[in-house]
Amino acid sequence: MALDACTLWALAYELNKKLKGGRIDKIYQMSKSQVLLTVRSLGENYRLLLSCDASKGRVCLTDQSFDNPDTPPVFCMLMRKHLSGGKILDISAVPNERIVKITAESTNELFEITKKVLIVEPMGKHSNIILTDENNRIIDSIRHIDFTLSEKRQVLPGLFYEMPPLPEKADAKRMSREELYGQMAEEAQGGKSISQILMDHFLGMSPILAREIEHRSGDDCHDAVEVYQTFLSHMEECCFTPTLFIEKETRIPQELYIWDLLQYGNFYEKVVFPSVNECVDFFYRSKETKRKLEEKRDSVSQVIEKNLSRLYKKTDIHEKNLKKAEKKDRYRIYAEILTANLYQLTENKKEVTLPNYYEDNAPITIPLDETVSPARNAKKYFEKYNKEKNMEKISREMLVDIREEISYLKSVKDLLDLSSDEKNIAEIKEELLLGGYLVEKSQKKKKKESKISGPMQFTATDGTLILCGKNNRQNDELTLKIASKHDIWLHIRNIPGSHTVIKCFGSEVSPQTLYEAALIAAAYSKSAKDTKAAVDYTRVKYVKKPSGAKPGMVIYDNFETIIVEPDSTRVEQMKQK
């Protein structure tokens, strides 16, 4: 989401309180759209992130770590020249605009004190970071905007900085209640909603704020004016309740604002932060972590899909071979009938009709190659028969191995989809490397196999420890090494999923603990979102790993089955942090 003018104003207010008078220590440019300033202020070190990314532009303090390029970009070197060691005089947001200005004082090459202004414009696709001198002349910017990109406003070194063109809208801060109500009531008569009126006619009005005013006012113009005036008074008093709105099921932050929003009802979980900066930083850091996680998951997923595609093609070839081999007995019958009647056959015939002693001597027509003798024709049919017979045998054997491999890769894919951290994805990637499905081109020497991380730990209601693997290597480690032979082992029935173990050391477990362990086994499988799930359970001593089987693949017997209703919330409550 893009930060609106109100949020940026609140951010600038907090930044000014903390960083005003601080010294700019170091400057980094991590990418084409991100700059990081380290500032020493009030005895503490702060990291100020400036981003002009189209989708996540912002200005806020952060604890996030970044990778820096070996060679600093030109804009970074220029900022170091003009701002390093500089003193921050002021940080402010332009009213009703998504623009933040950082004014700093530093010395030039002649040891003269000069002022510079760093302007951050997180305005979606028009975002930019611009450095100007005290005369408002542009020194440089991250993005150069010339006539080919914009006829109304150019951003180039040497030009004077100009504000983005303002839309023809009113400034509500300068209007009385009566003026606000009069304009809104007049527009409402035309059938427009409150939110649409606010966005169409007032500066600094974002969709999220307009919807909130409409929601709280019940689409009544008089109440809308009162709600709007209340928000404006909160801005003047710098009274903020920065709130993060988190999706309950996925735990992914979906929205943030400097005040509580009632428009979402109970759809999201709300978390209030002590400062707007912390809220904004957490929101975007979570988004970035999620994005990186998805990129790594997609990268590994593509490898799995590529190998599955290869196996599906092999399956298709062998199934066609089996279909073709269904005719093999006809070739044997042709050969045997020809051999039995060689004495009466003459050469140079395209076909011959003979009695079929396999079907009460009914006549059968056999195609022949007229260029060779009848005996040679019989031999060729025997050769075809043996070829099809051998091909059928090989294809049947190959299909068993291929289908087992497909089942294994599907289980890896399912566990990958359930992965919620980078470490687990890295372990799945290593599993594919060890299995020969993935080759790292940059590795000249064979990488030493890394140590397998421990399984997830859960605590049942009665305090019993329950363990659950996150990937196939962990599953093997848990079932074959960590679990004792008298522990109880669980697995979702006939579906790829995680191995789950109740650490009971041979003692009986309560029905409730067994049910809770089954919930965990169901939660970490493809049945997680089903209404019902069948989970098999048995003692670990009845679980065996066939020789040569892929990681995570086992067989078991002497089992019973329990039916559960998957409940991710309850599983999360049992999980040890």
C-alpha positions in Angstrom: 0.0 0.0 0.0 1.1 3.6 -0.6 1.4 5.8 2.5 -1.0 8.8 2.4 -0.3 12.4 3.2 -1.6 12.0 6.8 0.7 9.0 7.5 3.7 10.8 6.0 3.0 13.9 8.1 2.9 11.8 11.3 6.1 10.0 10.3 7.9 13.3 9.7 6.6 14.7 13.0 8.1 11.7 14.9 11.3 11.8 12.9 11.8 15.5 13.6 11.5 14.9 17.3 14.1 12.2 17.3 16.6 13.3 14.6 16.5 17.1 14.7 20.0 18.2 15.6 21.5 14.8 14.8 24.5 14.2 12.7 24.5 12.2 9.4 27.2 9.7 9.9 27.0 7.3 7.0 25.1 7.1 3.7 24.3 4.0 1.7 22.3 3.3 -1.5 21.2 -0.3 -1.5 19.3 -0.2 -4.8 17.9 2.1 -7.4 15.1 3.1 -5.1 16.5 2.9 -1.5 18.9 5.0 0.5 19.9 4.6 4.1 21.2 7.3 6.4 22.8 6.5 9.8 22.2 9.4 12.2 23.7 10.0 15.6 21.1 11.9 17.7 20.5 12.4 21.4 23.2 9.8 22.2 21.7 7.1 20.0 22.3 5.8 16.5 19.3 5.7 14.1 18.9 4.1 10.7 16.7 6.3 8.5 15.4 4.5 5.4 14.4 6.6 2.4 12.5 4.6 -0.3 11.1 5.8 -3.6 9.9 2.3 -4.6 6.7 2.5 -6.6 4.9 0.0 -4.3 6.6 0.5 -1.0 7.9 4.1 -0.9 8.4 5.5 2.6 10.5 7.5 5.1 11.0 5.8 8.4 13.4 4.5 11.0 14.3 0.9 10.6 16.2 -2.0 12.2 16.2 -3.9 8.9 19.5 -5.0 7.5 20.4 -4.6 3.9 23.0 -5.8 1.4 25.1 -3.0 0.0 26.6 -3.0 -3.5 30.4 -3.2 -3.7 30.6 0.0 -5.7 28.4 2.9 -4.5 26.1 4.4 -7.2 26.7 7.9 -8.4 23.8 9.4 -6.5 25.1 7.8 -3.3 28.6 9.3 -3.8 27.1 12.7 -4.4 25.0 12.5 -1.2 28.1 11.6 0.7 29.8 14.6 -0.7 27.1 17.0 0.3 25.5 15.5 3.4 28.2 13.4 5.3 28.8 14.9 8.7 25.9 17.2 8.2 23.5 18.4 10.9 19.8 17.8 10.5 18.0 21.1 11.0 14.4 20.0 10.3 12.3 17.1 9.0 8.8 18.1 7.8 6.1 16.9 5.5 4.5 19.2 2.9 0.8 19.7 4.0 -1.7 17.6 1.9 1.2 16.2 -0.2 3.1 12.9 -0.1 6.4 14.7 0.2 8.9 14.8 3.1 11.8 17.3 3.3 15.0 16.8 5.3 16.9 20.0 5.7 20.6 19.5 6.7 23.6 21.8 7.3 27.1 20.9 6.3 30.4 22.4 5.2 31.6 22.4 1.6 35.1 22.1 0.1 35.9 25.7 1.2 34.7 25.0 4.7 31.7 27.2 4.2 28.4 26.2 6.0 25.7 25.4 3.4 22.2 24.1 3.6 20.9 21.2 1.5 17.4 19.7 1.3 16.8 16.1 0.7 13.3 15.7 -0.7 11.6 12.3 -0.6 8.5 11.9 -2.8 6.9 8.4 -2.2 4.1 9.0 -4.7 3.7 5.6 -6.4 5.1 5.4 -9.9 6.1 9.0 -9.7 8.3 8.4 -6.6 11.7 10.1 -6.4 14.5 11.2 -4.0 15.9 14.6 -4.9 18.8 16.6 -3.4 18.6 20.5 -3.7 20.7 23.4 -2.5 19.6 26.2 -0.3 18.4 28.1 -3.4 16.0 25.3 -4.3 18.2 24.3 -7.3 18.4 20.5 -8.0 21.8 19.0 -7.4 20.7 15.6 -8.5 18.0 12.9 -8.1 17.6 9.2 -8.2 15.3 9.4 -11.1 15.8 12.0 -13.9 12.5 13.2 -15.4 12.8 15.0 -18.7 10.3 16.2 -21.3 9.9 12.7 -22.7 8.6 11.5 -19.4 6.6 14.6 -18.2 5.7 17.8 -19.9 4.5 19.4 -16.8 7.4 18.9 -14.4 11.0 18.1 -15.1 13.5 16.9 -12.4 17.0 17.3 -13.7 20.3 18.6 -12.2 20.5 22.4 -12.6 16.8 23.1 -12.7 14.9 24.7 -9.9 12.8 22.2 -7.8 9.1 22.6 -8.4 6.3 21.0 -6.4 4.1 18.5 -8.2 1.1 20.3 -9.8 -1.8 20.5 -7.3 -5.3 19.3 -8.3 -8.1 21.9 -8.2 -9.3 20.9 -4.8 -10.1 22.7 -1.6 -8.0 22.6 1.6 -10.4 21.4 4.3 -8.1 22.7 7.1 -9.0 26.3 6.0 -12.7 25.7 5.8 -15.3 26.1 8.5 -17.8 23.4 9.4 -20.5 25.2 7.5 -18.4 25.5 4.3 -17.5 21.8 4.5 -21.1 20.8 5.0 -22.4 23.1 2.3 -20.0 21.7 -0.4 -20.6 18.0 0.7 -24.4 18.4 0.8 -24.5 20.0 -2.6 -22.4 17.1 -4.1 -24.4 14.5 -2.3 -27.6 15.6 -4.0 -26.1 14.4 -7.3 -25.9 10.8 -5.9 -22.2 10.7 -5.0 -21.1 8.8 -1.9 -19.4 10.6 1.0 -16.0 8.9 0.2 -16.2 9.9 -3.5 -17.0 13.5 -2.6 -14.1 13.7 -0.1 -11.6 12.4 -2.7 -12.9 14.5 -5.5 -13.0 17.9 -3.7 -10.5 18.0 -0.8 -6.7 18.0 -0.8 -4.7 15.2 1.0 -7.7 12.9 1.1 -6.7 9.2 0.6 -9.2 6.4 -0.3 -8.6 4.7 3.1 -9.4 7.9 5.1 -12.4 8.8 2.9 -13.9 5.3 3.4 -13.4 5.5 7.1 -15.2 8.9 7.3 -18.0 7.5 5.3 -18.2 4.4 7.4 -18.3 6.3 10.7 -20.8 8.9 9.5 -23.2 6.4 8.0 -23.2 8.3 4.7 -24.6 11.4 6.4 -23.0 14.7 5.4 -23.4 16.4 8.7 -21.9 13.5 10.6 -19.1 13.2 8.0 -18.1 16.8 8.7 -17.9 16.1 12.4 -15.8 13.0 11.8 -13.5 14.8 9.4 -13.0 17.7 11.9 -12.2 15.2 14.6 -9.5 13.6 12.5 -8.1 17.1 11.6 -8.0 18.0 15.3 -6.1 14.7 16.0 -3.6 15.8 13.4 -3.1 19.2 14.9 -2.7 17.7 18.4 -0.3 15.0 17.0 -2.6 12.4 18.6 -1.9 9.1 16.8 -2.8 5.4 17.5 -0.8 3.6 14.8 -2.6 0.4 14.1 -1.6 -2.6 12.0 -4.4 -4.8 10.5 -3.4 -8.5 10.2 -5.1 -11.2 8.3 -6.1 -13.7 11.0 -5.5 -17.0 9.1 -2.2 -16.2 7.3 -0.9 -13.7 9.9 0.2 -11.4 7.1 -0.2 -7.6 7.6 -2.7 -6.2 5.1 -3.1 -2.5 6.1 -1.8 0.1 8.5 -3.0 3.6 9.5 -2.2 6.2 12.1 -5.6 5.8 13.7 -7.8 2.8 14.3 -10.1 1.9 11.4 -13.6 0.7 12.0 -14.4 0.0 8.3 -13.0 -3.5 8.5 -15.0 -4.6 11.5 -13.6 -7.8 13.0 -12.2 -9.0 9.7 -8.6 -8.3 10.7 -6.7 -8.6 13.9 -5.6 -5.2 15.2 -2.1 -4.5 16.7 -1.4 -1.0 18.1 2.2 0.2 18.0 3.8 2.8 20.3 4.9 4.9 17.3 4.0 5.4 13.6 7.6 4.7 12.6 7.6 1.3 14.3 4.2 0.4 12.7 5.4 1.4 9.2 8.7 -0.4 9.5 7.1 -3.6 10.8 4.5 -3.5 8.0 7.0 -3.2 5.2 9.6 -5.4 6.7 6.9 -8.2 7.0 5.9 -7.6 3.4 9.6 -7.8 2.3 10.1 -11.0 4.3 7.0 -12.5 2.8 8.1 -11.4 -0.7 11.6 -13.0 -0.3 10.0 -16.1 1.1 7.7 -16.4 -1.9 10.6 -15.8 -4.3 12.7 -18.6 -2.7 9.7 -20.9 -2.5 8.8 -20.2 -6.2 12.5 -20.9 -7.2 12.4 -24.3 -5.5 8.9 -25.0 -6.7 10.0 -24.4 -10.3 12.7 -27.1 -9.9 10.1 -29.6 -8.6 7.6 -28.8 -11.4 10.3 -29.1 -14.0 11.2 -32.6 -12.7 7.6 -33.6 -12.4 7.0 -32.5 -16.0 9.9 -34.7 -17.1 8.5 -37.7 -15.1 5.0 -37.2 -16.6 6.5 -37.3 -20.1 8.3 -40.6 -19.2 5.0 -41.9 -17.7 3.2 -41.1 -21.0 5.9 -42.9 -23.0 5.8 -46.1 -21.0 2.0 -46.2 -20.8 2.0 -46.0 -24.6 4.5 -48.8 -24.7 2.2 -50.9 -22.6 -0.7 -50.1 -24.8 1.3 -51.1 -27.8 2.4 -54.3 -26.1 -1.2 -55.5 -25.8 -0.9 -56.8 -29.4 2.2 -58.9 -28.7 0.3 -62.2 -28.5 -1.0 -61.7 -32.0 2.6 -61.6 -33.3 3.3 -64.9 -31.5 0.2 -66.6 -32.9 1.1 -65.4 -36.5 4.6 -66.8 -36.0 3.5 -70.2 -34.7 0.8 -70.7 -37.4 3.3 -69.8 -40.1 5.8 -72.2 -38.7 3.3 -75.0 -38.5 2.3 -74.4 -42.2 5.7 -73.7 -43.9 5.5 -76.9 -46.0 2.4 -75.5 -47.9 3.4 -71.9 -48.3 4.9 -70.3 -51.4 7.0 -67.2 -51.6 6.2 -63.7 -53.0 2.8 -63.3 -51.3 1.5 -60.2 -49.5 -0.7 -62.3 -47.2 -1.9 -65.7 -46.5 -5.1 -67.2 -45.0 -4.6 -70.2 -42.7 -6.6 -72.1 -40.1 -6.1 -70.7 -36.6 -5.9 -73.7 -34.3 -6.2 -71.4 -31.3 -9.8 -70.6 -32.3 -11.2 -74.0 -33.6 -9.3 -73.7 -37.0 -11.2 -70.5 -37.9 -9.5 -68.9 -40.9 -7.0 -66.1 -40.1 -5.3 -63.8 -42.6 -1.6 -63.1 -41.8 0.2 -60.1 -43.5 3.5 -61.1 -45.1 6.6 -59.4 -46.4 6.7 -60.6 -50.0 10.4 -59.8 -50.4 11.4 -62.6 -47.9 10.6 -66.2 -47.4 7.7 -67.5 -45.3 10.3 -68.8 -42.8 11.8 -65.4 -42.5 8.3 -63.9 -42.0 7.7 -66.3 -39.1 11.1 -65.3 -37.6 10.3 -61.6 -37.9 7.0 -62.1 -36.1 8.8 -64.0 -33.3 11.3 -61.1 -33.0 8.4 -58.6 -32.8 6.7 -60.6 -30.1 9.9 -60.8 -28.0 10.6 -57.1 -28.5 7.1 -56.1 -27.3 7.3 -58.6 -24.4 10.7 -57.2 -23.2 9.5 -53.6 -23.7 6.3 -54.4 -21.7 8.4 -55.8 -18.8 10.8 -52.8 -18.8 8.0 -50.3 -19.0 6.1 -51.9 -16.1 9.2 -51.8 -13.9 10.0 -48.3 -14.9 6.5 -47.1 -14.2 6.7 -48.4 -10.6 9.9 -46.4 -10.1 8.6 -43.3 -11.9 5.3 -43.2 -10.0 7.2 -43.6 -6.7 9.4 -40.7 -7.7 6.4 -38.6 -8.7 4.8 -39.4 -5.3 8.0 -38.3 -3.6 8.3 -35.0 -5.5 4.6 -34.3 -4.8 5.3 -34.8 -1.1 8.2 -32.4 -1.3 6.0 -29.8 -3.1 3.3 -30.1 -0.5 5.8 -29.6 2.4 7.3 -26.7 0.5 3.8 -25.1 0.2 3.5 -25.4 4.0 6.9 -23.9 4.7 6.8 -20.7 6.6 10.4 -19.8 7.1 13.5 -19.5 4.9 15.5 -22.1 6.8 13.0 -24.8 6.1 12.9 -23.8 2.4 16.8 -24.0 2.4 16.6 -27.5 3.8 14.1 -28.6 1.1 16.4 -27.1 -1.5 19.4 -29.0 0.0 17.2 -32.2 -0.1 16.7 -31.7 -3.8 20.5 -31.0 -4.3 21.3 -34.3 -2.5 18.7 -36.1 -4.6 20.3 -34.8 -7.8 17.2 -32.8 -8.8 19.1 -29.5 -8.5 22.6 -28.5 -9.4 24.2 -25.3 -8.3 26.3 -24.0 -11.1 28.5 -21.8 -9.0 29.6 -24.6 -6.8 33.0 -26.0 -7.9 33.4 -28.2 -4.9 30.8 -30.5 -3.5 29.0 -28.8 -0.7 29.2 -30.5 2.7 25.8 -31.7 3.8 24.4 -29.3 6.4 23.1 -30.4 9.8 19.4 -31.0 9.8 17.4 -28.6 12.0 15.2 -30.0 14.7 11.5 -30.8 14.2 8.7 -28.5 15.4 7.7 -28.9 19.0 4.2 -28.8 20.4 2.8 -29.1 23.9 -0.5 -31.1 24.4 -3.0 -29.9 27.0 -1.7 -32.5 29.5 1.9 -31.3 28.9 2.9 -34.2 26.6 5.6 -33.3 24.0 4.6 -33.7 20.4 7.1 -33.4 17.6 6.4 -32.8 13.9 8.8 -32.7 10.9 8.8 -29.7 8.5 10.4 -31.5 5.5 11.3 -35.0 4.4 14.8 -35.0 5.8 13.4 -33.9 9.2 10.7 -36.6 8.8 13.4 -39.3 8.5 15.4 -37.8 11.3 12.4 -37.7 13.6 11.0 -41.2 12.8 14.2 -43.1 12.5 16.5 -41.4 15.0 14.8 -39.1 17.5 11.7 -41.2 18.2 11.9 -44.2 20.4 10.3 -47.4 19.2 7.5 -47.2 21.7 6.5 -43.6 20.9 3.3 -43.1 18.9 3.7 -42.1 15.2 1.0 -40.4 13.2 0.6 -39.5 9.5 -2.3 -38.2 7.4 -3.8 -41.2 5.5 -2.8 -41.6 1.8 -1.7 -38.0 1.4 1.8 -36.5 1.6 2.4 -34.8 4.9 4.6 -34.4 8.0 5.6 -37.2 10.3 4.3 -36.6 13.8 5.4 -38.3 17.0 4.0 -38.3 20.5 6.9 -38.7 23.0 5.2 -41.1 25.4 8.0 -43.7 25.8 5.6 -46.6 25.7 3.0 -45.3 28.1 -0.6 -44.9 27.2 -1.7 -41.4 26.0 -5.0 -39.8 26.7 -7.6 -39.6 23.9 -7.3 -35.8 24.0 -3.5 -35.9 23.4 -4.0 -38.4 20.6 -6.6 -36.1 19.1 -4.4 -33.0 19.4 -1.4 -34.9 17.8 -3.7 -35.9 14.9 -4.7 -32.2 14.5 -1.0 -31.4 14.1 -0.5 -34.1 11.5 -3.5 -32.9 9.6 -2.4 -29.2 9.9 0.9 -30.0 8.2 -0.5 -31.8 5.2 -2.7 -31.1 2.2 -5.8 -31.8 4.4 -5.1 -28.7 6.5 -8.1 -26.9 4.9 -10.5 -29.9 4.6 -13.5 -30.3 6.9 -12.5 -33.8 7.9 -9.1 -35.6 7.9 -8.2 -39.3 8.5 -5.0 -39.7 10.4 -3.3 -43.1 10.9 -1.4 -43.8 14.1 0.8 -46.7 15.4 3.9 -47.3 17.5 7.2 -46.2 15.9 8.4 -49.8 15.9 5.9 -50.7 13.2 7.2 -47.9 10.9 9.8 -49.1 8.4 11.8 -47.5 5.7 12.3 -49.7 2.6 15.8 -50.0 1.3 16.6 -47.3 -1.2 13.4 -45.3 -0.5 13.4 -41.6 -1.0 13.6 -39.3 2.1 10.4 -39.2 4.1 9.0 -42.4 2.4 8.1 -45.1 4.9 5.7 -48.1 5.3 3.8 -49.0 8.4 1.3 -51.6 9.8 -0.6 -52.4 13.0 -2.2 -49.0 12.7 -5.5 -47.5 13.7 -7.2 -44.4 12.2 -8.7 -41.3 13.9 -10.9 -38.8 12.2 -10.3 -35.1 13.1 -11.6 -31.7 12.0 -8.4 -29.6 11.1 -8.1 -26.6 13.4 -5.0 -24.4 12.6 -5.8 -22.0 15.5 -5.6 -24.7 18.1 -2.4 -26.1 16.5 -0.8 -22.7 16.6 -1.7 -22.4 20.3 0.1 -25.7 21.1 3.2 -24.8 19.2 6.2 -23.9 21.3 7.7 -20.5 20.3 
